Amino acid sequence: MNWFDGPTELLTEGMLSPEMIGPPVWDLVNEILFVADEQLLLVPLNRSSYFDAERPFGSDPFSLTYPNGSPFAPEGISQLFWSPQHRILLLQTERPYREVTAYALSEQLRYVLDDPSLPRWRDAQIVGWLVEGEQIILLDAEGEPLVWDLTTGEEVRP
């Protein structure tokens, strides 16, 4: 898909741009496509122009970074998980570090909010949703499962 020219009528895996980092995430509730790049690119499905998510109160694009501030290695992002109910994006990286990071977006999805309460898990891996958009299953550094509840913000060990 060439998102710079707008979405096409039919989207198949073979049409995805080779520059795209990982699989996109569809949000059919808000009719938008999330694409991970150095920035977080959002493509409305109504054929309006794509846009980068920004930091609140500024015009700079939001950059995806590791805790030390260095940018994500583009080839290292492997998965995106989106909760439209909570407007939380979970991002899985593989290289150079295996990490899971949660980001909150504004109601209009234009801004990534600075929310220090959102977790980052080092040496973790996303397994998938336990309850779609509400609870996500992860494996921690020791390979033990944990569930993060997006409503309460709590981690639960089975």
Backbone as JSON Lines, residues from 0, in Angstrom:
{"i":0,"aa":"M","n":[0.84,-1.19,0.0],"ca":[0.0,0.0,0.0],"c":[0.88,1.24,0.0]}
{"i":1,"aa":"N","n":[0.59,2.14,-0.85],"ca":[1.29,3.42,-0.85],"c":[0.4,4.41,-0.1]}
{"i":2,"aa":"W","n":[0.65,4.56,1.19],"ca":[-0.23,5.39,2.02],"c":[-0.08,6.88,1.72]}
{"i":3,"aa":"F","n":[0.97,7.28,1.04],"ca":[1.15,8.69,0.71],"c":[0.16,9.13,-0.36]}
{"i":4,"aa":"D","n":[-0.34,8.19,-1.15],"ca":[-1.33,8.51,-2.18],"c":[-2.74,8.16,-1.72]}
{"i":5,"aa":"G","n":[-2.88,7.73,-0.49],"ca":[-4.19,7.35,0.03],"c":[-4.43,5.87,-0.11]}
{"i":6,"aa":"P","n":[-5.37,5.34,0.67],"ca":[-5.64,3.91,0.63],"c":[-6.22,3.49,-0.72]}
{"i":7,"aa":"T","n":[-6.0,2.25,-1.06],"ca":[-6.55,1.7,-2.29],"c":[-7.87,1.01,-1.96]}
{"i":8,"aa":"E","n":[-8.62,0.67,-3.0],"ca":[-9.9,-0.01,-2.79],"c":[-9.68,-1.4,-2.21]}
{"i":9,"aa":"L","n":[-8.68,-2.11,-2.69],"ca":[-8.42,-3.48,-2.26],"c":[-7.02,-3.52,-1.68]}
{"i":10,"aa":"L","n":[-6.89,-4.02,-0.48],"ca":[-5.58,-4.1,0.17],"c":[-5.24,-5.55,0.41]}
{"i":11,"aa":"T","n":[-4.14,-5.99,-0.15],"ca":[-3.66,-7.34,0.08],"c":[-2.23,-7.25,0.59]}
{"i":12,"aa":"E","n":[-1.74,-8.34,1.19],"ca":[-0.41,-8.31,1.77],"c":[0.66,-7.94,0.75]}
{"i":13,"aa":"G","n":[0.52,-8.39,-0.47],"ca":[1.5,-8.1,-1.51],"c":[1.55,-6.63,-1.89]}
{"i":14,"aa":"M","n":[0.52,-5.87,-1.52],"ca":[0.47,-4.45,-1.87],"c":[1.15,-3.58,-0.83]}
{"i":15,"aa":"L","n":[1.56,-4.14,0.3],"ca":[2.16,-3.33,1.35],"c":[3.52,-2.82,0.91]}
{"i":16,"aa":"S","n":[3.81,-1.59,1.27],"ca":[5.06,-0.96,0.88],"c":[6.25,-1.66,1.55]}
{"i":17,"aa":"P","n":[7.35,-1.85,0.83],"ca":[8.54,-2.47,1.45],"c":[9.16,-1.59,2.52]}
{"i":18,"aa":"E","n":[8.84,-0.28,2.54],"ca":[9.39,0.6,3.56],"c":[8.66,0.48,4.89]}
{"i":19,"aa":"M","n":[7.5,-0.16,4.89],"ca":[6.74,-0.27,6.13],"c":[7.47,-1.21,7.08]}
{"i":20,"aa":"I","n":[7.52,-0.84,8.35],"ca":[8.34,-1.55,9.31],"c":[7.74,-2.86,9.76]}
{"i":21,"aa":"G","n":[6.53,-2.86,10.19],"ca":[5.88,-4.08,10.66],"c":[4.47,-4.09,10.15]}
{"i":22,"aa":"P","n":[3.73,-5.14,10.49],"ca":[2.35,-5.16,10.03],"c":[1.56,-3.99,10.6]}
{"i":23,"aa":"P","n":[0.72,-3.36,9.79],"ca":[-0.09,-2.25,10.3],"c":[-1.2,-2.79,11.2]}
{"i":24,"aa":"V","n":[-1.84,-1.89,11.92],"ca":[-2.98,-2.25,12.75],"c":[-4.19,-1.49,12.24]}
{"i":25,"aa":"W","n":[-5.25,-2.22,11.98],"ca":[-6.5,-1.62,11.52],"c":[-7.34,-1.26,12.73]}
{"i":26,"aa":"D","n":[-7.91,-0.08,12.72],"ca":[-8.88,0.33,13.73],"c":[-10.17,0.65,12.97]}
{"i":27,"aa":"L","n":[-11.07,-0.33,12.92],"ca":[-12.3,-0.13,12.17],"c":[-13.31,0.71,12.93]}
{"i":28,"aa":"V","n":[-13.12,0.86,14.26],"ca":[-13.98,1.74,15.05],"c":[-13.77,3.18,14.61]}
{"i":29,"aa":"N","n":[-12.51,3.6,14.53],"ca":[-12.17,4.97,14.12],"c":[-11.83,5.08,12.64]}
{"i":30,"aa":"E","n":[-11.88,3.95,11.93],"ca":[-11.58,3.88,10.5],"c":[-10.23,4.5,10.17]}
{"i":31,"aa":"I","n":[-9.21,3.9,10.77],"ca":[-7.85,4.41,10.58],"c":[-6.87,3.24,10.6]}
{"i":32,"aa":"L","n":[-5.74,3.4,9.94],"ca":[-4.69,2.41,9.88],"c":[-3.45,2.97,10.58]}
{"i":33,"aa":"F","n":[-2.87,2.22,11.52],"ca":[-1.65,2.63,12.22],"c":[-0.46,1.96,11.54]}
{"i":34,"aa":"V","n":[0.55,2.77,11.23],"ca":[1.77,2.25,10.62],"c":[2.95,2.73,11.45]}
{"i":35,"aa":"A","n":[3.83,1.81,11.85],"ca":[5.01,2.19,12.64],"c":[6.16,2.52,11.71]}
{"i":36,"aa":"D","n":[6.76,3.66,11.97],"ca":[7.92,4.14,11.24],"c":[8.78,4.77,12.32]}
{"i":37,"aa":"E","n":[9.73,5.66,11.98],"ca":[10.4,6.38,13.05],"c":[9.36,7.17,13.84]}
{"i":38,"aa":"Q","n":[8.3,7.58,13.14],"ca":[7.15,8.2,13.77],"c":[5.99,7.22,13.69]}
{"i":39,"aa":"L","n":[4.9,7.59,14.3],"ca":[3.68,6.81,14.22],"c":[2.79,7.46,13.17]}
{"i":40,"aa":"L","n":[2.61,6.77,12.06],"ca":[1.85,7.29,10.94],"c":[0.43,6.75,11.01]}
{"i":41,"aa":"L","n":[-0.55,7.63,10.81],"ca":[-1.95,7.23,10.83],"c":[-2.58,7.55,9.47]}
{"i":42,"aa":"V","n":[-3.27,6.57,8.92],"ca":[-3.87,6.72,7.6],"c":[-5.38,6.55,7.73]}
{"i":43,"aa":"P","n":[-6.15,7.64,7.62],"ca":[-7.61,7.52,7.66],"c":[-8.12,6.72,6.46]}
{"i":44,"aa":"L","n":[-9.11,5.88,6.69],"ca":[-9.63,5.05,5.61],"c":[-10.66,5.78,4.76]}
{"i":45,"aa":"N","n":[-10.91,7.06,5.08],"ca":[-11.88,7.85,4.31],"c":[-11.22,8.61,3.17]}
{"i":46,"aa":"R","n":[-9.98,8.22,2.84],"ca":[-9.2,8.82,1.75],"c":[-8.67,10.22,2.06]}
{"i":47,"aa":"S","n":[-8.85,10.7,3.31],"ca":[-8.22,11.98,3.65],"c":[-6.73,11.73,3.88]}
{"i":48,"aa":"S","n":[-5.97,12.78,4.01],"ca":[-4.52,12.69,4.07],"c":[-4.02,12.0,5.33]}
{"i":49,"aa":"Y","n":[-2.94,11.25,5.19],"ca":[-2.28,10.62,6.34],"c":[-1.67,11.7,7.22]}
{"i":50,"aa":"F","n":[-1.35,11.34,8.47],"ca":[-0.68,12.29,9.37],"c":[0.17,11.54,10.37]}
{"i":51,"aa":"D","n":[1.19,12.23,10.9],"ca":[2.03,11.69,11.97],"c":[1.4,12.05,13.29]}
{"i":52,"aa":"A","n":[1.42,11.11,14.24],"ca":[1.02,11.46,15.6],"c":[2.05,12.44,16.16]}
{"i":53,"aa":"E","n":[1.6,13.41,16.93],"ca":[2.48,14.44,17.47],"c":[2.48,14.4,18.99]}
{"i":54,"aa":"R","n":[3.45,15.1,19.57],"ca":[3.46,15.32,21.02],"c":[2.42,16.37,21.34]}
{"i":55,"aa":"P","n":[1.79,16.32,22.5],"ca":[0.82,17.36,22.84],"c":[1.49,18.73,22.96]}
{"i":56,"aa":"F","n":[0.76,19.76,22.63],"ca":[1.2,21.16,22.75],"c":[2.42,21.46,21.91]}
{"i":57,"aa":"G","n":[2.56,20.79,20.79],"ca":[3.69,21.08,19.92],"c":[3.38,20.63,18.51]}
{"i":58,"aa":"S","n":[4.27,20.91,17.63],"ca":[4.06,20.51,16.25],"c":[5.09,19.49,15.79]}
{"i":59,"aa":"D","n":[5.91,19.0,16.72],"ca":[6.92,18.01,16.35],"c":[6.29,16.62,16.32]}
{"i":60,"aa":"P","n":[6.64,15.81,15.31],"ca":[6.14,14.44,15.29],"c":[6.63,13.68,16.52]}
{"i":61,"aa":"F","n":[5.82,12.77,16.97],"ca":[6.2,11.9,18.08],"c":[7.14,10.84,17.54]}
{"i":62,"aa":"S","n":[8.31,10.68,18.17],"ca":[9.27,9.67,17.74],"c":[9.2,8.46,18.65]}
{"i":63,"aa":"L","n":[9.28,7.28,18.07],"ca":[9.29,6.04,18.83],"c":[10.71,5.83,19.34]}
{"i":64,"aa":"T","n":[10.9,5.77,20.65],"ca":[12.24,5.67,21.23],"c":[12.29,4.63,22.34]}
{"i":65,"aa":"Y","n":[13.51,4.15,22.58],"ca":[13.78,3.29,23.73],"c":[13.85,4.17,24.98]}
{"i":66,"aa":"P","n":[13.83,3.56,26.18],"ca":[13.89,4.36,27.41],"c":[15.09,5.3,27.48]}
{"i":67,"aa":"N","n":[16.22,4.92,26.84],"ca":[17.4,5.78,26.88],"c":[17.32,6.93,25.88]}
{"i":68,"aa":"G","n":[16.2,7.02,25.12],"ca":[16.01,8.12,24.18],"c":[16.44,7.82,22.76]}
{"i":69,"aa":"S","n":[17.12,6.71,22.52],"ca":[17.54,6.39,21.16],"c":[16.33,5.88,20.36]}
{"i":70,"aa":"P","n":[16.29,6.21,19.06],"ca":[15.13,5.81,18.26],"c":[15.07,4.3,18.07]}
{"i":71,"aa":"F","n":[13.86,3.8,17.92],"ca":[13.69,2.38,17.62],"c":[14.39,2.06,16.32]}
{"i":72,"aa":"A","n":[15.02,0.9,16.27],"ca":[15.58,0.42,15.01],"c":[14.38,0.03,14.15]}
{"i":73,"aa":"P","n":[14.2,0.67,12.99],"ca":[13.0,0.41,12.19],"c":[12.76,-1.07,11.93]}
{"i":74,"aa":"E","n":[13.82,-1.82,11.65],"ca":[13.63,-3.23,11.36],"c":[13.34,-4.05,12.62]}
{"i":75,"aa":"G","n":[13.42,-3.4,13.78],"ca":[13.22,-4.12,15.03],"c":[11.79,-4.16,15.51]}
{"i":76,"aa":"I","n":[10.89,-3.33,14.96],"ca":[9.5,-3.33,15.39],"c":[8.8,-4.5,14.73]}
{"i":77,"aa":"S","n":[8.21,-5.37,15.56],"ca":[7.62,-6.57,14.98],"c":[6.1,-6.63,15.08]}
{"i":78,"aa":"Q","n":[5.5,-6.01,16.09],"ca":[4.06,-6.11,16.25],"c":[3.47,-4.84,16.84]}
{"i":79,"aa":"L","n":[2.24,-4.56,16.44],"ca":[1.45,-3.48,17.03],"c":[0.13,-4.09,17.49]}
{"i":80,"aa":"F","n":[-0.32,-3.67,18.67],"ca":[-1.64,-4.06,19.18],"c":[-2.34,-2.78,19.59]}
{"i":81,"aa":"W","n":[-3.6,-2.62,19.19],"ca":[-4.33,-1.38,19.42],"c":[-5.61,-1.68,20.17]}
{"i":82,"aa":"S","n":[-5.88,-0.86,21.2],"ca":[-7.14,-0.92,21.93],"c":[-7.91,0.36,21.66]}
{"i":83,"aa":"P","n":[-8.92,0.31,20.78],"ca":[-9.69,1.53,20.51],"c":[-10.48,2.0,21.73]}
{"i":84,"aa":"Q","n":[-10.87,1.07,22.6],"ca":[-11.62,1.44,23.8],"c":[-10.8,2.34,24.72]}
{"i":85,"aa":"H","n":[-9.52,2.05,24.85],"ca":[-8.65,2.79,25.77],"c":[-7.69,3.73,25.03]}
{"i":86,"aa":"R","n":[-7.7,3.67,23.7],"ca":[-6.77,4.45,22.87],"c":[-5.33,4.2,23.29]}
{"i":87,"aa":"I","n":[-5.0,2.91,23.49],"ca":[-3.65,2.51,23.86],"c":[-3.07,1.64,22.76]}
{"i":88,"aa":"L","n":[-1.85,2.0,22.34],"ca":[-1.1,1.25,21.35],"c":[0.03,0.52,22.06]}
{"i":89,"aa":"L","n":[0.11,-0.78,21.84],"ca":[1.21,-1.58,22.39],"c":[2.12,-1.94,21.23]}
{"i":90,"aa":"L","n":[3.41,-1.72,21.43],"ca":[4.39,-1.93,20.38],"c":[5.44,-2.93,20.86]}
{"i":91,"aa":"Q","n":[5.71,-3.94,20.04],"ca":[6.7,-4.98,20.35],"c":[7.95,-4.73,19.51]}
{"i":92,"aa":"T","n":[9.1,-4.63,20.16],"ca":[10.36,-4.52,19.43],"c":[11.17,-5.79,19.64]}
{"i":93,"aa":"E","n":[12.01,-6.1,18.68],"ca":[12.87,-7.29,18.75],"c":[14.35,-6.93,18.81]}
{"i":94,"aa":"R","n":[14.75,-5.92,18.03],"ca":[16.16,-5.55,17.96],"c":[16.32,-4.07,18.2]}
{"i":95,"aa":"P","n":[17.34,-3.62,18.84],"ca":[18.36,-4.4,19.51],"c":[17.88,-4.98,20.85]}
{"i":96,"aa":"Y","n":[16.72,-4.53,21.34],"ca":[16.2,-5.05,22.6],"c":[14.81,-5.6,22.38]}
{"i":97,"aa":"R","n":[14.49,-6.68,23.07],"ca":[13.11,-7.17,23.07],"c":[12.38,-6.39,24.15]}
{"i":98,"aa":"E","n":[11.4,-5.63,23.74],"ca":[10.7,-4.74,24.65],"c":[9.26,-4.56,24.21]}
{"i":99,"aa":"V","n":[8.37,-4.35,25.18],"ca":[6.98,-4.01,24.9],"c":[6.72,-2.65,25.54]}
{"i":100,"aa":"T","n":[6.17,-1.73,24.75],"ca":[5.91,-0.37,25.22],"c":[4.45,-0.01,24.95]}
{"i":101,"aa":"A","n":[3.83,0.68,25.9],"ca":[2.44,1.13,25.75],"c":[2.42,2.64,25.56]}
{"i":102,"aa":"Y","n":[1.6,3.11,24.62],"ca":[1.43,4.53,24.36],"c":[-0.06,4.86,24.39]}
{"i":103,"aa":"A","n":[-0.41,6.0,24.97],"ca":[-1.8,6.48,24.98],"c":[-1.93,7.58,23.94]}
{"i":104,"aa":"L","n":[-3.04,7.55,23.2],"ca":[-3.3,8.58,22.2],"c":[-4.5,9.42,22.61]}
{"i":105,"aa":"S","n":[-4.52,10.65,22.13],"ca":[-5.62,11.57,22.42],"c":[-6.91,11.06,21.77]}
{"i":106,"aa":"E","n":[-8.01,11.68,22.14],"ca":[-9.31,11.26,21.63],"c":[-9.39,11.36,20.11]}
{"i":107,"aa":"Q","n":[-8.77,12.37,19.53],"ca":[-8.78,12.52,18.07],"c":[-7.67,11.72,17.4]}
{"i":108,"aa":"L","n":[-6.86,11.01,18.18],"ca":[-5.75,10.18,17.71],"c":[-4.64,10.98,17.05]}
{"i":109,"aa":"R","n":[-4.6,12.27,17.29],"ca":[-3.56,13.12,16.68],"c":[-2.33,13.25,17.56]}
{"i":110,"aa":"Y","n":[-2.48,12.99,18.86],"ca":[-1.38,13.22,19.8],"c":[-1.1,11.99,20.64]}
{"i":111,"aa":"V","n":[0.2,11.74,20.85],"ca":[0.62,10.72,21.8],"c":[0.8,11.44,23.13]}
{"i":112,"aa":"L","n":[0.07,10.98,24.14],"ca":[0.06,11.67,25.43],"c":[1.25,11.22,26.29]}
{"i":113,"aa":"D","n":[1.78,12.14,27.06],"ca":[2.85,11.8,28.0],"c":[2.19,11.22,29.25]}
{"i":114,"aa":"D","n":[2.19,9.91,29.36],"ca":[1.56,9.23,30.48],"c":[2.6,8.35,31.17]}
{"i":115,"aa":"P","n":[3.22,8.84,32.26],"ca":[4.27,8.07,32.92],"c":[3.76,6.79,33.59]}
{"i":116,"aa":"S","n":[2.45,6.65,33.72],"ca":[1.92,5.44,34.36],"c":[1.88,4.25,33.41]}
{"i":117,"aa":"L","n":[2.07,4.49,32.1],"ca":[2.05,3.38,31.16],"c":[3.35,2.59,31.24]}
{"i":118,"aa":"P","n":[3.23,1.27,31.24],"ca":[4.42,0.43,31.46],"c":[5.26,0.21,30.22]}
{"i":119,"aa":"R","n":[6.5,-0.2,30.48],"ca":[7.43,-0.73,29.48],"c":[7.96,-2.02,30.08]}
{"i":120,"aa":"W","n":[8.0,-3.07,29.28],"ca":[8.53,-4.34,29.75],"c":[9.77,-4.68,28.94]}
{"i":121,"aa":"R","n":[10.9,-4.78,29.62],"ca":[12.17,-5.16,28.98],"c":[12.24,-6.67,28.9]}
{"i":122,"aa":"D","n":[12.78,-7.2,27.84],"ca":[12.89,-8.64,27.61],"c":[11.53,-9.33,27.73]}
{"i":123,"aa":"A","n":[10.51,-8.71,27.16],"ca":[9.16,-9.27,27.19],"c":[8.66,-9.5,25.77]}
{"i":124,"aa":"Q","n":[7.6,-10.27,25.68],"ca":[7.03,-10.58,24.38],"c":[5.51,-10.61,24.49]}
{"i":125,"aa":"I","n":[4.83,-10.02,23.52],"ca":[3.38,-10.06,23.49],"c":[2.93,-11.4,22.89]}
{"i":126,"aa":"V","n":[2.02,-12.06,23.59],"ca":[1.43,-13.3,23.09],"c":[0.17,-12.97,22.29]}
{"i":127,"aa":"G","n":[-0.67,-12.1,22.85],"ca":[-1.91,-11.71,22.17],"c":[-2.93,-11.24,23.18]}
{"i":128,"aa":"W","n":[-4.11,-10.93,22.69],"ca":[-5.18,-10.46,23.57],"c":[-5.79,-11.62,24.34]}
{"i":129,"aa":"L","n":[-6.01,-11.44,25.64],"ca":[-6.82,-12.37,26.42],"c":[-8.28,-11.97,26.23]}
{"i":130,"aa":"V","n":[-8.56,-10.68,26.39],"ca":[-9.85,-10.08,26.07],"c":[-9.53,-8.95,25.11]}
{"i":131,"aa":"E","n":[-10.04,-9.03,23.89],"ca":[-9.72,-8.07,22.84],"c":[-9.85,-6.62,23.31]}
{"i":132,"aa":"G","n":[-8.74,-5.87,23.23],"ca":[-8.72,-4.46,23.59],"c":[-8.76,-4.16,25.07]}
{"i":133,"aa":"E","n":[-8.84,-5.2,25.92],"ca":[-8.97,-4.99,27.37],"c":[-7.83,-5.59,28.18]}
{"i":134,"aa":"Q","n":[-7.44,-6.81,27.85],"ca":[-6.38,-7.5,28.6],"c":[-5.44,-8.18,27.61]}
{"i":135,"aa":"I","n":[-4.14,-7.93,27.8],"ca":[-3.14,-8.49,26.88],"c":[-2.25,-9.46,27.64]}
{"i":136,"aa":"I","n":[-1.89,-10.55,27.0],"ca":[-1.01,-11.57,27.58],"c":[0.41,-11.31,27.11]}
{"i":137,"aa":"L","n":[1.35,-11.29,28.05],"ca":[2.77,-11.13,27.74],"c":[3.56,-12.26,28.39]}
{"i":138,"aa":"L","n":[4.74,-12.5,27.88],"ca":[5.72,-13.35,28.54],"c":[6.81,-12.43,29.06]}
{"i":139,"aa":"D","n":[7.14,-12.55,30.36],"ca":[8.16,-11.68,30.93],"c":[9.57,-12.2,30.61]}
{"i":140,"aa":"A","n":[10.58,-11.59,31.18],"ca":[11.98,-11.93,30.89],"c":[12.3,-13.39,31.2]}
{"i":141,"aa":"E","n":[11.59,-13.97,32.15],"ca":[11.82,-15.37,32.53],"c":[10.92,-16.32,31.74]}
{"i":142,"aa":"G","n":[10.11,-15.79,30.81],"ca":[9.21,-16.62,30.03],"c":[7.92,-16.95,30.75]}
{"i":143,"aa":"E","n":[7.67,-16.27,31.87],"ca":[6.45,-16.51,32.64],"c":[5.34,-15.59,32.12]}
{"i":144,"aa":"P","n":[4.12,-16.12,32.01],"ca":[3.02,-15.29,31.52],"c":[2.55,-14.27,32.54]}
{"i":145,"aa":"L","n":[2.13,-13.12,32.03],"ca":[1.46,-12.12,32.84],"c":[0.39,-11.47,31.97]}
{"i":146,"aa":"V","n":[-0.64,-10.99,32.62],"ca":[-1.73,-10.31,31.92],"c":[-1.76,-8.88,32.39]}
{"i":147,"aa":"W","n":[-1.76,-7.94,31.43],"ca":[-1.9,-6.53,31.77],"c":[-3.32,-6.11,31.46]}
{"i":148,"aa":"D","n":[-4.01,-5.61,32.47],"ca":[-5.38,-5.14,32.32],"c":[-5.34,-3.65,31.99]}
{"i":149,"aa":"L","n":[-5.82,-3.29,30.8],"ca":[-5.75,-1.9,30.36],"c":[-6.7,-0.99,31.14]}
{"i":150,"aa":"T","n":[-7.77,-1.55,31.69],"ca":[-8.72,-0.75,32.45],"c":[-8.14,-0.33,33.8]}
{"i":151,"aa":"T","n":[-7.57,-1.29,34.52],"ca":[-7.03,-1.01,35.85],"c":[-5.57,-0.63,35.83]}
{"i":152,"aa":"G","n":[-4.86,-0.98,34.75],"ca":[-3.42,-0.72,34.67],"c":[-2.61,-1.71,35.49]}
{"i":153,"aa":"E","n":[-3.25,-2.77,35.98],"ca":[-2.57,-3.74,36.85],"c":[-2.08,-4.95,36.05]}
{"i":154,"aa":"E","n":[-0.97,-5.51,36.55],"ca":[-0.46,-6.77,36.01],"c":[-0.97,-7.9,36.89]}
{"i":155,"aa":"V","n":[-1.42,-8.97,36.25],"ca":[-1.93,-10.13,36.97],"c":[-1.12,-11.34,36.55]}
{"i":156,"aa":"R","n":[-0.66,-12.09,37.53],"ca":[0.06,-13.33,37.24],"c":[-0.91,-14.49,37.35]}
{"i":157,"aa":"P","n":[-1.02,-15.32,36.31],"ca":[-1.93,-16.47,36.39],"c":[-1.48,-17.48,37.43]}
